[in-house]
Amino acid sequence: MPTPPAQPPSRRSRLSPERERELLEVTLELLAELGYDRMTMADVAKRTKCSTATLYRQWENKQRLVITALKTAPRRTFVEIDTGSLRGDLRELSRGVFRHDPVMRSFIGIWHAVMLDDLLMQALREIIIEPELSALRQVLQRSVERGEISPDNPALDLVGQTLFGPLIIQNLFTGERPNPQLSEDIINAVLLPALTAGRPTGDTA
């Protein structure tokens, strides 16, 4: 009976865990700096001093590389956001977009590409959008329980789009990247008046 041929090694076994993590971290850095459309596999290879062949052998294409980088990046959690007031919670939640979280910083560089790529859209929703919306739902529920928001306020169903939507399209409208002041303006001028409707908002700082 002939000896069966040896199985080829897995693609992923060619890199050490440390080297793979380095490549994925650099991918997120470049995604934030250049955006998905401008970033290339060659850019990642140059910054990490590896060959493009290594990247293609490991991840096949840029799409898979980016999705893997997004899924494996360490993420902070939002369950700790509870300042005691609606205003404070919304401000803290929105500030997460601008903190040095590698996935959140990459969000601005990828959002427009997802409109043309279903797999990127799925990854974006799973890794970035749904955790944000889940934290937002907790914030709003606590505010309802504190009496800051009426439970039948129709604005409750629009908070996610109102808070995060403008951050996504800011670059399209003005050519500039979104900034924390935009979030502050949305919270103070739009969300708080719509949600509280004469009820106390707690922290006014």
Accessible surface in RSA format (square Angstrom, percent):
REM  Atomic radii and reference values for relative SASA: ProtOr
REM  Chains: A
REM  Algorithm: Lee & Richards
REM  Probe-radius: 1.40
REM  Slices: 20
REM RES _ NUM      All-atoms   Total-Side   Main-Chain    Non-polar    All polar
REM                ABS   REL    ABS   REL    ABS   REL    ABS   REL    ABS   REL
RES MET A   1   228.87 118.5 148.45  98.2  80.42 191.5 118.45 100.7 110.42 146.3
RES PRO A   2   120.24  87.6 102.45  93.4  17.79  64.7 114.26  94.3   5.98  37.2
RES THR A   3   123.95  88.2  99.13 100.5  24.82  59.1  66.28  89.0  57.67  87.2
RES PRO A   4   103.27  75.3  89.60  81.7  13.66  49.7  95.46  78.8   7.81  48.5
RES PRO A   5   114.46  83.4  98.47  89.8  15.99  58.1 109.57  90.5   4.89  30.4
RES ALA A   6    98.95  91.0  65.35 100.9  33.60  76.4  75.20 105.9  23.76  62.9
RES GLN A   7   151.96  85.0 129.52  94.7  22.44  53.4  57.99 123.4  93.97  71.3
RES PRO A   8   108.46  79.1  88.71  80.9  19.76  71.8  95.02  78.5  13.44  83.5
RES PRO A   9    91.49  66.7  70.24  64.0  21.25  77.3  81.26  67.1  10.23  63.6
RES SER A  10    68.63  58.0  51.27  68.4  17.36  40.0  45.85  97.6  22.78  31.9
RES ARG A  11   102.24  42.9  97.33  49.6   4.91  11.7  33.44  45.7  68.80  41.7
RES ARG A  12   104.18  43.7  97.89  49.9   6.29  15.0  54.35  74.3  49.83  30.2
RES SER A  13    76.34  64.5  39.92  53.3  36.42  83.9  46.78  99.6  29.55  41.4
RES ARG A  14   125.12  52.5  89.25  45.5  35.87  85.4  22.50  30.8 102.62  62.2
RES LEU A  15    25.18  14.0  14.66  10.5  10.53  26.5  16.69  11.7   8.50  22.9
RES SER A  16    55.12  46.6  41.88  55.9  13.24  30.5  39.68  84.5  15.44  21.6
RES PRO A  17    95.40  69.5  87.14  79.4   8.26  30.0  92.90  76.7   2.49  15.5
RES GLU A  18   109.06  62.6 103.18  78.1   5.88  14.0  53.45 103.4  55.62  45.4
RES ARG A  19    61.45  25.8  58.36  29.7   3.09   7.4  31.27  42.7  30.18  18.3
RES GLU A  20    24.23  13.9  24.23  18.3   0.00   0.0   7.15  13.8  17.08  13.9
RES ARG A  21   127.39  53.5 124.66  63.5   2.73   6.5  49.83  68.1  77.56  47.0
RES GLU A  22    72.50  41.6  70.79  53.6   1.71   4.1  27.59  53.4  44.91  36.7
RES LEU A  23     0.05   0.0   0.05   0.0   0.00   0.0   0.05   0.0   0.00   0.0
RES LEU A  24    10.84   6.0  10.73   7.7   0.11   0.3  10.84   7.6   0.00   0.0
RES GLU A  25    86.77  49.8  83.50  63.2   3.27   7.8  29.79  57.6  56.98  46.5
RES VAL A  26    14.63   9.6  14.63  13.2   0.00   0.0  14.63  12.7   0.00   0.0
RES THR A  27     0.00   0.0   0.00   0.0   0.00   0.0   0.00   0.0   0.00   0.0
RES LEU A  28     5.31   3.0   4.32   3.1   1.00   2.5   4.69   3.3   0.62   1.7
RES GLU A  29    67.04  38.5  66.35  50.2   0.69   1.6  16.79  32.5  50.25  41.0
RES LEU A  30     5.89   3.3   5.89   4.2   0.00   0.0   5.89   4.1   0.00   0.0
RES LEU A  31     0.00   0.0   0.00   0.0   0.00   0.0   0.00   0.0   0.00   0.0
RES ALA A  32     9.45   8.7   7.39  11.4   2.06   4.7   7.52  10.6   1.93   5.1
RES GLU A  33    93.67  53.8  67.33  50.9  26.34  62.7  41.28  79.8  52.39  42.8
RES LEU A  34    46.87  26.1  39.12  28.0   7.75  19.5  39.83  28.0   7.04  18.9
RES GLY A  35     7.75   9.6   0.00   N/A   7.75   9.6   7.75  21.3   0.00   0.0
RES TYR A  36    23.45  10.9  23.45  13.3   0.00   0.0  16.37  12.3   7.07   8.7
RES ASP A  37    93.53  65.5  68.88  68.6  24.65  58.3  31.42  74.0  62.10  61.9
RES ARG A  38   165.30  69.4 147.84  75.4  17.45  41.5  65.55  89.6  99.74  60.5
RES MET A  39     0.00   0.0   0.00   0.0   0.00   0.0   0.00   0.0   0.00   0.0
RES THR A  40    61.20  43.5  59.03  59.8   2.17   5.2  58.37  78.4   2.83   4.3
RES MET A  41     7.16   3.7   4.59   3.0   2.57   6.1   4.59   3.9   2.56   3.4
RES ALA A  42    56.46  51.9  51.34  79.2   5.12  11.6  51.83  73.0   4.62  12.3
RES ASP A  43    43.73  30.6  39.39  39.2   4.34  10.3   4.54  10.7  39.19  39.1
RES VAL A  44     0.00   0.0   0.00   0.0   0.00   0.0   0.00   0.0   0.00   0.0
RES ALA A  45     5.60   5.2   5.13   7.9   0.47   1.1   5.19   7.3   0.41   1.1
RES LYS A  46   172.68  84.2 153.98  94.5  18.70  44.5 106.60  95.9  66.08  70.4
RES ARG A  47   108.71  45.6  84.52  43.1  24.19  57.6  38.65  52.8  70.06  42.5
RES THR A  48     5.58   4.0   0.00   0.0   5.58  13.3   1.92   2.6   3.66   5.5
RES LYS A  49   182.26  88.9 149.81  91.9  32.45  77.3 115.21 103.7  67.05  71.4
RES CYS A  50    29.24  22.1   6.63   7.4  22.61  53.1  17.53  44.4  11.71  12.6
RES SER A  51    58.12  49.1  45.89  61.2  12.23  28.2  47.14 100.4  10.98  15.4
RES THR A  52    54.20  38.6  51.56  52.3   2.64   6.3  20.85  28.0  33.35  50.4
RES ALA A  53    60.02  55.2  51.03  78.7   9.00  20.5  57.93  81.6   2.09   5.5
RES THR A  54    21.98  15.6  21.55  21.8   0.43   1.0   7.01   9.4  14.97  22.6
RES LEU A  55     0.00   0.0   0.00   0.0   0.00   0.0   0.00   0.0   0.00   0.0
RES TYR A  56   107.10  50.0 101.07  57.5   6.04  15.7  67.32  50.6  39.79  49.0
RES ARG A  57    88.19  37.0  77.84  39.7  10.35  24.6  36.27  49.6  51.92  31.5
RES GLN A  58     2.71   1.5   1.76   1.3   0.95   2.3   0.57   1.2   2.15   1.6
RES TRP A  59     5.57   2.2   3.94   1.9   1.62   3.8   5.57   3.0   0.00   0.0
RES GLU A  60    79.28  45.5  61.84  46.8  17.44  41.5  24.53  47.5  54.75  44.7
RES ASN A  61    56.32  38.8  56.31  54.4   0.01   0.0  25.87  62.3  30.45  29.4
RES LYS A  62    43.46  21.2  40.18  24.7   3.28   7.8  26.26  23.6  17.20  18.3
RES GLN A  63    37.60  21.0  36.55  26.7   1.05   2.5  11.31  24.1  26.29  19.9
RES ARG A  64   119.84  50.3 117.61  60.0   2.23   5.3  17.76  24.3 102.08  61.9
RES LEU A  65     0.00   0.0   0.00   0.0   0.00   0.0   0.00   0.0   0.00   0.0
RES VAL A  66     0.00   0.0   0.00   0.0   0.00   0.0   0.00   0.0   0.00   0.0
RES ILE A  67    23.98  13.6  23.98  17.9   0.00   0.0  23.98  17.3   0.00   0.0
RES THR A  68    27.15  19.3  24.20  24.5   2.94   7.0  11.07  14.9  16.08  24.3
RES ALA A  69     0.65   0.6   0.00   0.0   0.65   1.5   0.00   0.0   0.65   1.7
RES LEU A  70     0.58   0.3   0.00   0.0   0.58   1.5   0.00   0.0   0.58   1.6
RES LYS A  71   110.41  53.9  79.88  49.0  30.54  72.7  36.84  33.2  73.57  78.4
RES THR A  72    80.06  56.9  50.31  51.0  29.75  70.9  54.85  73.7  25.21  38.1
RES ALA A  73    13.61  12.5   1.00   1.6  12.60  28.7   5.89   8.3   7.72  20.4
RES PRO A  74   104.12  75.9  89.59  81.7  14.53  52.8 101.34  83.7   2.77  17.2
RES ARG A  75    65.19  27.4  35.62  18.2  29.57  70.4  34.27  46.8  30.92  18.7
RES ARG A  76    62.23  26.1  43.94  22.4  18.28  43.5  50.55  69.1  11.68   7.1
RES THR A  77    86.23  61.3  79.45  80.5   6.78  16.2  66.21  88.9  20.02  30.3
RES PHE A  78    15.95   8.0   8.92   5.5   7.03  18.3   9.04   5.5   6.91  19.8
RES VAL A  79   104.40  68.7  87.79  79.5  16.60  40.0  88.44  76.8  15.95  43.3
RES GLU A  80   113.01  64.9  84.19  63.7  28.83  68.6  71.70 138.7  41.31  33.7
RES ILE A  81     6.62   3.8   3.40   2.5   3.22   7.8   6.58   4.7   0.04   0.1
RES ASP A  82    80.93  56.7  53.63  53.4  27.29  64.5  15.92  37.5  65.00  64.8
RES THR A  83    78.25  55.7  37.68  38.2  40.57  96.7  47.54  63.9  30.71  46.4
RES GLY A  84    44.69  55.1   0.00   N/A  44.69  55.1  27.53  75.6  17.15  38.4
RES SER A  85     4.19   3.5   4.19   5.6   0.00   0.0   4.00   8.5   0.19   0.3
RES LEU A  86     0.00   0.0   0.00   0.0   0.00   0.0   0.00   0.0   0.00   0.0
RES ARG A  87    37.79  15.9  37.79  19.3   0.00   0.0   0.42   0.6  37.37  22.7
RES GLY A  88     8.57  10.6   0.00   N/A   8.57  10.6   6.66  18.3   1.91   4.3
RES ASP A  89     0.00   0.0   0.00   0.0   0.00   0.0   0.00   0.0   0.00   0.0
RES LEU A  90     0.00   0.0   0.00   0.0   0.00   0.0   0.00   0.0   0.00   0.0
RES ARG A  91    45.54  19.1  45.49  23.2   0.05   0.1   4.17   5.7  41.37  25.1
RES GLU A  92    44.76  25.7  44.76  33.9   0.00   0.0   8.64  16.7  36.12  29.5
RES LEU A  93     0.00   0.0   0.00   0.0   0.00   0.0   0.00   0.0   0.00   0.0
RES SER A  94     2.15   1.8   2.15   2.9   0.00   0.0   0.00   0.0   2.15   3.0
RES ARG A  95    87.98  36.9  86.66  44.2   1.32   3.1  27.05  37.0  60.93  36.9
RES GLY A  96     0.00   0.0   0.00   N/A   0.00   0.0   0.00   0.0   0.00   0.0
RES VAL A  97     7.79   5.1   3.80   3.4   3.98   9.6   3.80   3.3   3.98  10.8
RES PHE A  98    54.21  27.1  27.17  16.8  27.03  70.3  32.05  19.4  22.16  63.4
RES ARG A  99    88.68  37.2  84.30  43.0   4.39  10.4  46.53  63.6  42.16  25.5
RES HIS A 100   161.44  88.2 140.94  98.0  20.50  52.5 103.64 106.8  57.80  67.3
RES ASP A 101    10.09   7.1   5.03   5.0   5.06  12.0   6.88  16.2   3.21   3.2
RES PRO A 102    36.12  26.3  35.44  32.3   0.68   2.5  35.51  29.3   0.61   3.8
RES VAL A 103     0.00   0.0   0.00   0.0   0.00   0.0   0.00   0.0   0.00   0.0
RES MET A 104     2.52   1.3   2.52   1.7   0.00   0.0   2.52   2.1   0.00   0.0
RES ARG A 105    80.79  33.9  75.14  38.3   5.66  13.5  32.54  44.5  48.25  29.2
RES SER A 106     0.00   0.0   0.00   0.0   0.00   0.0   0.00   0.0   0.00   0.0
RES PHE A 107    12.98   6.5  12.98   8.0   0.00   0.0  12.98   7.9   0.00   0.0
RES ILE A 108    22.91  13.0  17.98  13.4   4.93  11.9  17.98  12.9   4.93  13.4
RES GLY A 109     1.97   2.4   0.00   N/A   1.97   2.4   1.97   5.4   0.00   0.0
RES ILE A 110     0.03   0.0   0.03   0.0   0.00   0.0   0.03   0.0   0.00   0.0
RES TRP A 111    30.70  12.3  30.70  14.9   0.00   0.0  26.20  14.0   4.50   7.3
RES HIS A 112    70.87  38.7  63.83  44.4   7.04  18.0  51.93  53.5  18.94  22.0
RES ALA A 113     8.30   7.6   2.45   3.8   5.85  13.3   6.61   9.3   1.69   4.5
RES VAL A 114     3.83   2.5   1.65   1.5   2.18   5.3   1.65   1.4   2.18   5.9
RES MET A 115   121.07  62.7  91.05  60.3  30.02  71.5  74.23  63.1  46.83  62.0
RES LEU A 116   169.21  94.2 131.94  94.4  37.27  93.7 138.94  97.6  30.27  81.5
RES ASP A 117    31.64  22.2  27.32  27.2   4.33  10.2  12.21  28.7  19.43  19.4
RES ASP A 118   129.23  90.5 118.28 117.7  10.95  25.9  36.36  85.6  92.86  92.6
RES LEU A 119   100.89  56.2  97.86  70.0   3.03   7.6  97.88  68.7   3.02   8.1
RES LEU A 120     0.10   0.1   0.10   0.1   0.00   0.0   0.10   0.1   0.00   0.0
RES MET A 121    39.85  20.6  39.85  26.4   0.00   0.0  35.45  30.1   4.39   5.8
RES GLN A 122   109.76  61.4 105.79  77.3   3.97   9.4  35.22  75.0  74.54  56.5
RES ALA A 123     2.28   2.1   1.28   2.0   1.00   2.3   1.99   2.8   0.29   0.8
RES LEU A 124     5.71   3.2   5.63   4.0   0.08   0.2   5.71   4.0   0.00   0.0
RES ARG A 125   135.66  57.0 135.45  69.0   0.21   0.5  38.22  52.2  97.43  59.1
RES GLU A 126    97.76  56.1  80.43  60.8  17.33  41.3  41.38  80.0  56.38  46.0
RES ILE A 127    15.69   8.9  10.77   8.0   4.92  11.9  15.20  10.9   0.48   1.3
RES ILE A 128     3.15   1.8   3.15   2.3   0.00   0.0   3.15   2.3   0.00   0.0
RES ILE A 129    52.07  29.6  49.80  37.1   2.27   5.5  52.07  37.5   0.00   0.0
RES GLU A 130    78.53  45.1  78.33  59.3   0.21   0.5  45.53  88.1  33.00  26.9
RES PRO A 131    43.20  31.5  34.30  31.3   8.90  32.4  41.38  34.2   1.82  11.3
RES GLU A 132     7.14   4.1   7.14   5.4   0.00   0.0   7.14  13.8   0.00   0.0
RES LEU A 133    51.96  28.9  51.74  37.0   0.22   0.6  51.74  36.3   0.22   0.6
RES SER A 134    39.80  33.6  38.88  51.9   0.92   2.1  12.95  27.6  26.84  37.6
RES ALA A 135     4.92   4.5   1.95   3.0   2.96   6.7   3.68   5.2   1.24   3.3
RES LEU A 136     5.35   3.0   5.35   3.8   0.00   0.0   5.35   3.8   0.00   0.0
RES ARG A 137   129.35  54.3 123.46  62.9   5.89  14.0  71.68  98.0  57.67  35.0
RES GLN A 138    71.02  39.7  65.69  48.0   5.33  12.7  33.88  72.1  37.14  28.2
RES VAL A 139     1.24   0.8   1.24   1.1   0.00   0.0   1.24   1.1   0.00   0.0
RES LEU A 140    14.73   8.2  14.73  10.5   0.00   0.0  14.73  10.3   0.00   0.0
RES GLN A 141    95.18  53.2  93.01  68.0   2.17   5.2  37.53  79.9  57.65  43.7
RES ARG A 142    52.00  21.8  51.64  26.3   0.36   0.8  33.09  45.2  18.91  11.5
RES SER A 143     0.00   0.0   0.00   0.0   0.00   0.0   0.00   0.0   0.00   0.0
RES VAL A 144    30.51  20.1  21.22  19.2   9.29  22.4  21.22  18.4   9.29  25.2
RES GLU A 145   125.09  71.8  85.92  65.0  39.17  93.3  42.44  82.1  82.64  67.5
RES ARG A 146    93.11  39.1  54.74  27.9  38.36  91.3  58.92  80.5  34.18  20.7
RES GLY A 147    30.35  37.4   0.00   N/A  30.35  37.4  25.23  69.2   5.12  11.5
RES GLU A 148     9.13   5.2   9.13   6.9   0.00   0.0   7.97  15.4   1.16   0.9
RES ILE A 149     0.70   0.4   0.00   0.0   0.70   1.7   0.00   0.0   0.70   1.9
RES SER A 150    24.73  20.9  24.63  32.9   0.10   0.2  14.95  31.8   9.78  13.7
RES PRO A 151   101.36  73.9  79.73  72.7  21.63  78.6  80.94  66.8  20.42 126.9
RES ASP A 152   118.94  83.3  93.76  93.3  25.18  59.5  48.11 113.2  70.83  70.6
RES ASN A 153    19.32  13.3  10.99  10.6   8.33  20.1   5.48  13.2  13.84  13.4
RES PRO A 154   111.45  81.2  98.31  89.6  13.14  47.8 107.32  88.6   4.13  25.6
RES ALA A 155    18.13  16.7  14.94  23.1   3.20   7.3  17.03  24.0   1.10   2.9
RES LEU A 156    37.12  20.7  27.18  19.4   9.94  25.0  27.18  19.1   9.94  26.8
RES ASP A 157   120.14  84.2 100.11  99.6  20.03  47.4  30.81  72.5  89.33  89.1
RES LEU A 158   102.53  57.1 102.39  73.2   0.15   0.4 102.53  72.0   0.00   0.0
RES VAL A 159     0.71   0.5   0.45   0.4   0.26   0.6   0.57   0.5   0.14   0.4
RES GLY A 160    10.80  13.3   0.00   N/A  10.80  13.3   5.08  13.9   5.71  12.8
RES GLN A 161   119.82  67.0 107.57  78.6  12.25  29.2  65.44 139.3  54.38  41.2
RES THR A 162    38.97  27.7  31.39  31.8   7.58  18.1  22.35  30.0  16.62  25.1
RES LEU A 163     0.00   0.0   0.00   0.0   0.00   0.0   0.00   0.0   0.00   0.0
RES PHE A 164    26.96  13.5  26.87  16.6   0.09   0.2  26.87  16.3   0.09   0.3
RES GLY A 165    23.27  28.7   0.00   N/A  23.27  28.7  22.68  62.2   0.58   1.3
RES PRO A 166    40.61  29.6  39.51  36.0   1.10   4.0  39.84  32.9   0.77   4.8
RES LEU A 167     3.01   1.7   2.16   1.5   0.85   2.1   2.16   1.5   0.85   2.3
RES ILE A 168    37.04  21.1  36.32  27.1   0.72   1.7  36.36  26.2   0.68   1.9
RES ILE A 169    63.75  36.3  63.75  47.5   0.00   0.0  63.75  45.9   0.00   0.0
RES GLN A 170    29.29  16.4  28.23  20.6   1.06   2.5   1.06   2.2  28.23  21.4
RES ASN A 171    62.96  43.4  59.19  57.2   3.76   9.1   4.80  11.6  58.16  56.2
RES LEU A 172   127.22  70.9 101.37  72.5  25.85  65.0 107.03  75.2  20.19  54.3
RES PHE A 173   150.03  75.1 113.33  70.2  36.70  95.5 118.45  71.8  31.58  90.4
RES THR A 174    76.18  54.2  43.63  44.2  32.55  77.6  53.13  71.4  23.05  34.9
RES GLY A 175    59.59  73.5   0.00   N/A  59.59  73.5  29.50  80.9  30.09  67.4
RES GLU A 176   108.07  62.0 103.41  78.2   4.66  11.1  35.66  69.0  72.40  59.1
RES ARG A 177   115.19  48.4 103.87  52.9  11.32  26.9  53.36  72.9  61.83  37.5
RES PRO A 178    13.19   9.6   2.11   1.9  11.08  40.3   2.11   1.7  11.08  68.9
RES ASN A 179    58.96  40.7  58.26  56.3   0.70   1.7  27.26  65.6  31.70  30.6
RES PRO A 180    68.88  50.2  67.65  61.7   1.23   4.5  68.26  56.4   0.62   3.8
RES GLN A 181   108.04  60.4 104.92  76.7   3.12   7.4  49.74 105.9  58.30  44.2
RES LEU A 182    36.96  20.6  34.35  24.6   2.61   6.6  36.57  25.7   0.38   1.0
RES SER A 183     2.59   2.2   2.59   3.5   0.00   0.0   2.59   5.5   0.00   0.0
RES GLU A 184    34.22  19.6  34.22  25.9   0.00   0.0  18.86  36.5  15.36  12.5
RES ASP A 185    69.78  48.9  66.26  66.0   3.52   8.3  23.45  55.2  46.33  46.2
RES ILE A 186    13.90   7.9  12.71   9.5   1.19   2.9  13.87  10.0   0.03   0.1
RES ILE A 187     0.32   0.2   0.32   0.2   0.00   0.0   0.32   0.2   0.00   0.0
RES ASN A 188    65.64  45.3  51.74  50.0  13.90  33.5  23.72  57.1  41.93  40.5
RES ALA A 189    75.06  69.0  46.10  71.1  28.96  65.9  54.44  76.7  20.62  54.6
RES VAL A 190    73.86  48.6  68.74  62.2   5.13  12.4  71.79  62.4   2.07   5.6
RES LEU A 191     4.91   2.7   4.91   3.5   0.00   0.0   4.91   3.4   0.00   0.0
RES LEU A 192     7.35   4.1   7.21   5.2   0.14   0.4   7.35   5.2   0.00   0.0
RES PRO A 193    74.27  54.1  54.67  49.8  19.60  71.2  63.69  52.6  10.58  65.8
RES ALA A 194    47.18  43.4  28.63  44.2  18.54  42.2  40.22  56.6   6.96  18.4
RES LEU A 195     0.52   0.3   0.00   0.0   0.52   1.3   0.00   0.0   0.52   1.4
RES THR A 196     9.24   6.6   9.09   9.2   0.15   0.4   0.00   0.0   9.24  14.0
RES ALA A 197    78.53  72.2  44.01  67.9  34.52  78.5  57.14  80.5  21.38  56.6
RES GLY A 198    85.36 105.3   0.00   N/A  85.36 105.3  42.98 117.9  42.38  94.9
RES ARG A 199   100.14  42.0  90.43  46.1   9.71  23.1  18.90  25.8  81.25  49.2
RES PRO A 200   103.43  75.4  90.63  82.6  12.80  46.5 103.03  85.1   0.40   2.5
RES THR A 201    23.66  16.8  19.92  20.2   3.74   8.9  13.14  17.6  10.52  15.9
RES GLY A 202    49.55  61.1   0.00   N/A  49.55  61.1  34.20  93.9  15.35  34.4
RES ASP A 203    60.24  42.2  47.09  46.9  13.15  31.1  28.26  66.5  31.98  31.9
RES THR A 204   106.43  75.7  82.13  83.3  24.30  57.9  48.23  64.8  58.21  88.0
RES ALA A 205    88.19  81.1  52.45  80.9  35.74  81.3  84.81 119.4   3.38   8.9
END  Absolute sums over single chains surface
CHAIN  1 A    11173.2       9113.5       2059.8       6631.8       4541.4
END  Absolute sums over all chains
TOTAL         11173.2       9113.5       2059.8       6631.8       4541.4
